[in-house]
Amino acid sequence: MTRRVLAVAVAGLALGCAKVPNPFYVDEAGSETLADGGSETNGDGDGDPTGDGDGDGEPTGDGDGEPTGDGDGDPTGDGDGDSTCTPGELGCLCGVLETCDDGLACVLDKCVDASSCAPVDDFVQLSASPTWGGGDPPVAPTEPYVAICVLDGQLQGNQAVLNVHQCGGPGILQQLVLTVQPIVSPLDQLLGNPNLAATVTVVEKPEGLFVRIEAAGMAFYYVNGTSLVADGVTDYPWALAPFSSSCGQTPTMCGTLERLALLVDGGTVYDGNAGQPSPAATAWAETVVDDCGALRYELALLAY
């Protein structure tokens, strides 16, 4: 009699049980369960805007029972890094109509400092002397020309002399000599090896001469013209843009000449100056000016 009652009780207990997902179960294979949001949208904690995972019946939540929560992209109490940057302020996005607070300039959609400048440093000097071949008479390439060359970088006084020669291919580029001063790190890593292998890309257009030299894991750019960009040559790894700062204007026969600032990878270099605007860029800006409404550049950049 006792055994029969016990058997009936056990059977009744088995019929009265319902399977409940274990909220602490983690599927090692990476598949979802009902507890973590496998096919549900409410109460799953998966970041859906209708899911809360805290059982309070509210559409948003983080498990603390409060009606607002974290991880679903809602702007309140969600920990998603909502910006507190006010448009128009330093380092923030530009305001309406690309406006910024006083002393700032809108450059590449962000407000940067435009209240300072630096005097021209006459020690900052650049030059480039290409020797063309491949024809009679020799003609400079008007489309990007690529050659594998030897780079012989030497220190001569206070300047670096980059001598590009022994270029393979059809011989369009016979030689290219570039001079750069002052020597700003890590330019010195291109000096002292007379047989450094280099990939050289060069083009000469009506907009100017554009050079890229890839060697020793770095890219050296030289620009002399009216544009900063030449397709196939100037594939800068960071953002680059000129802007008007507080360097002033000088009257000229045609109007005014304004010295400009150059934004390089988030940092600034002024016309007539050289330096490291970021940990990944060195810049020599011998000429960055607005000459009676026409932009003119002679500059070198080193990316690393």
URVEN-V30039 format. One record per residue. PSI is psi as a letter, one per 30 degrees, with the letter a starting at -180 (999 if undefined). OMEGA is omega in whole degrees, -180 to 180 (999 if undefined). D_LAST is the distance of its C-alpha to the last C-alpha in Angstrom with 1 decimal. Layout:
psi omega d_last
PSI OMEGA D_LAST
PSI OMEGA D_LAST
This chain:
psi omega d_last
e 180 88.4
e -180 85.5
e -178 83.4
e 179 83.9
e 179 82.9
e 179 79.8
e 178 78.8
e -180 79.4
e 179 77.3
e 179 74.4
e 179 74.6
e 178 74.7
e 180 71.7
e -180 69.8
f -176 70.8
f -178 69.8
k 174 66.2
k -179 63.2
k -179 59.8
k 180 57.2
k 177 53.5
j -176 52.0
f -179 49.5
g -177 47.8
k 176 47.4
k 180 44.0
j -177 43.9
f -179 41.8
f 176 41.3
g -180 39.5
l -178 42.3
l 172 43.5
l 178 47.0
f -178 49.1
f -178 48.2
g 173 44.5
g -176 44.9
e -178 45.6
g -179 47.7
l 173 48.5
f 177 46.9
k 173 48.9
h -177 48.5
f 177 45.6
g -176 42.7
g 178 40.3
f 175 38.9
k -177 41.2
f 179 42.7
g -177 46.1
k -179 45.5
e 178 46.0
g -179 46.7
g 172 48.8
g -179 52.2
f 177 53.1
g 179 53.7
l -177 51.2
f 177 48.7
l -180 45.8
l -179 45.3
g 180 43.4
g -179 46.1
g 178 47.5
f 179 50.3
l -176 49.0
f 176 49.0
l -170 45.3
a -163 42.6
k 164 39.0
g -177 36.9
g 177 38.7
f 177 36.6
k -173 39.4
f -178 38.5
k 171 40.7
h -172 40.2
f 177 37.8
g -177 34.7
g 175 32.5
h 177 30.4
k -176 32.2
k 174 30.5
g -178 32.3
k -179 30.3
k 179 32.7
k -179 31.8
f 180 31.5
l -179 30.3
k 179 27.1
f -180 24.2
l 176 26.7
l 178 27.3
l 178 29.2
a 180 33.0
k -180 35.5
h 177 35.0
h 179 31.4
l 176 32.9
l 178 31.5
l 180 33.3
k 179 34.1
g -180 31.3
l 177 28.7
k 178 27.4
j -178 26.7
k -180 23.2
h 175 21.9
g 177 24.9
l -179 24.1
k -179 25.7
l -179 23.7
k 178 25.0
g -175 26.6
g -176 29.0
l 178 27.2
a 175 25.8
k 180 25.1
l 179 27.1
k 175 25.9
j -177 24.4
f 180 26.0
f 179 23.7
j -178 20.8
k 180 21.4
l 172 19.9
l 177 21.6
k -180 21.5
j 178 24.4
k 172 24.5
j -176 27.4
l 177 28.6
a 174 30.9
g 180 32.4
l 178 35.4
j 6 38.3
l 178 37.4
k -179 33.6
k 178 32.0
k 180 28.5
k 178 27.0
f 171 27.6
l -177 25.7
k -180 22.2
k -176 22.5
k 179 20.4
k 173 20.9
k -172 19.8
l 172 19.9
k 178 19.7
j 177 17.3
j -179 19.1
k -176 17.2
l 174 19.7
j 178 20.3
j -175 23.4
b 180 24.7
g -178 22.3
l 175 20.1
k 176 17.7
j -180 19.3
j -177 17.3
j 179 20.2
k -177 19.7
a -179 22.9
h -180 24.8
k 179 23.5
a 179 25.3
a -175 27.1
g 175 29.8
g 178 28.7
e 176 27.9
j 179 25.1
e -178 26.8
l 176 24.4
k 179 21.8
k 179 21.4
k 174 18.9
k -176 19.3
k 171 17.1
k 1 18.4
l 177 18.0
j 180 15.4
k -179 12.9
k 2 10.6
h 179 8.5
e -178 10.0
f 179 12.7
f 176 11.0
g -177 11.9
l 173 15.4
f 178 18.5
j -176 18.4
f -176 20.8
h -179 20.4
k 179 16.7
k -178 16.7
k 171 14.8
k -174 15.3
k 175 16.3
k -174 17.3
k 175 19.5
k 176 22.3
j -177 24.8
l 173 26.6
f 179 29.1
f 178 26.3
a 178 24.4
k -178 22.1
k -176 18.7
k 169 16.3
k 178 13.1
k 179 12.2
j -178 10.2
k 176 10.3
h 177 9.4
g 180 7.0
l 176 4.8
k 179 6.7
k -179 9.0
k 173 11.6
k -179 15.0
k 175 17.7
j -177 21.3
a -176 23.8
g 179 25.2
l 175 22.6
f -170 18.9
k 170 19.0
j -177 20.1
k 178 20.4
f -179 18.8
e -172 16.4
i 177 14.5
i -177 13.1
k 179 10.8
g 180 9.1
l -179 10.7
k -176 14.1
k -179 15.1
k 174 18.7
l 175 21.0
l -179 23.9
k 179 27.0
b -178 26.9
h -178 29.5
f 174 28.7
l -179 32.1
k 179 33.8
k 178 35.5
k 177 38.6
l -180 38.5
e -176 41.1
f -177 39.8
c 179 39.1
l 173 36.2
k -179 32.7
k 172 30.3
k -176 27.1
l 171 24.6
l -180 21.7
k 177 18.4
k -179 16.8
j 178 13.0
h 176 11.8
f 178 15.1
l -173 15.1
k 171 17.2
k -177 17.2
l 175 20.7
k 179 22.1
g -178 22.4
l 177 19.7
l 178 16.2
a 179 14.1
j -179 11.3
f 178 12.5
l 178 10.4
f -178 8.5
g -175 5.3
k 169 6.5
k -176 8.6
k 172 11.7
j -175 14.9
i 179 17.7
e 180 20.6
j 171 22.5
j -172 22.3
l 168 26.0
j -175 28.7
j -179 31.3
h 177 34.6
f 178 33.0
k -180 30.6
k 176 26.9
k -178 25.4
k 156 21.9
j -174 20.4
l 175 16.8
k -179 13.5
k 177 10.0
k -179 6.6
k -177 3.8
999 999 0.0
